[in-house]
């Protein structure tokens, strides 16, 4: 691998870690509001988000930048993002019927999680392997 | 009501997608592995199958080949829905008989658009 490639890979790894920290912070705003969620299925989404954030932290917070070239590693990150983004969007779509204020801080946090998730995916896609 | 069979082994992803599609007016049926997906397709005759590819018991590629080889259910459109996002993953899914390919994380608007297009394509084909 070229030197430039290594720098790019390391920069992507650092950015992934930063974005994971950001999504983790925003998820705290959603999790803090769980007592206000009146819809049982939407409440379950908060649990899914929590589990998936922990998995994402494990995937991006440990290991080496070269892990980003591993297909199983990338597959696992995409699956985490699927649960995190999907869960956050369900909570947004469900407000106010699920008990959350559409303009409240929990929904603002959920929207930030969706944006972080998209940024993580873009960061992952910036590290091209094969013809992805 | 349009009936969609989700074949997905991951509880979180299955629950989440099921809820999102139900909210949009679809009737959702689920199966947790490829073999159960084929059995459910035969029994329930859904309008469309959303097939994860990395599945236990029978993977999504084999399940799709099995569906497309059975004349009683081969006309049901199958869309691969997978976190394997490379071009060759798409080619592999289409070679197995999938009619469309979509990646995770799910972009719900794009997924709904592909579902609608696929259903229309198959309805037109059935009518011609």
Interface residues (C-beta under 8 A of the other chain):
Chain A: X41 X44 X45 X48 X51 X52 X71 X74 X75 X76 X78 X79 X81 X82 X83 X84 X85 X86 X87 X89 X90 X93 X117 X121 X129 X130 X131 X132
Chain B: X10 X12 X13 X15 X16 X17 X19 X20 X23 X54 X83 X84 X85 X86 X87 X88 X103 X104 X105 X106 X108
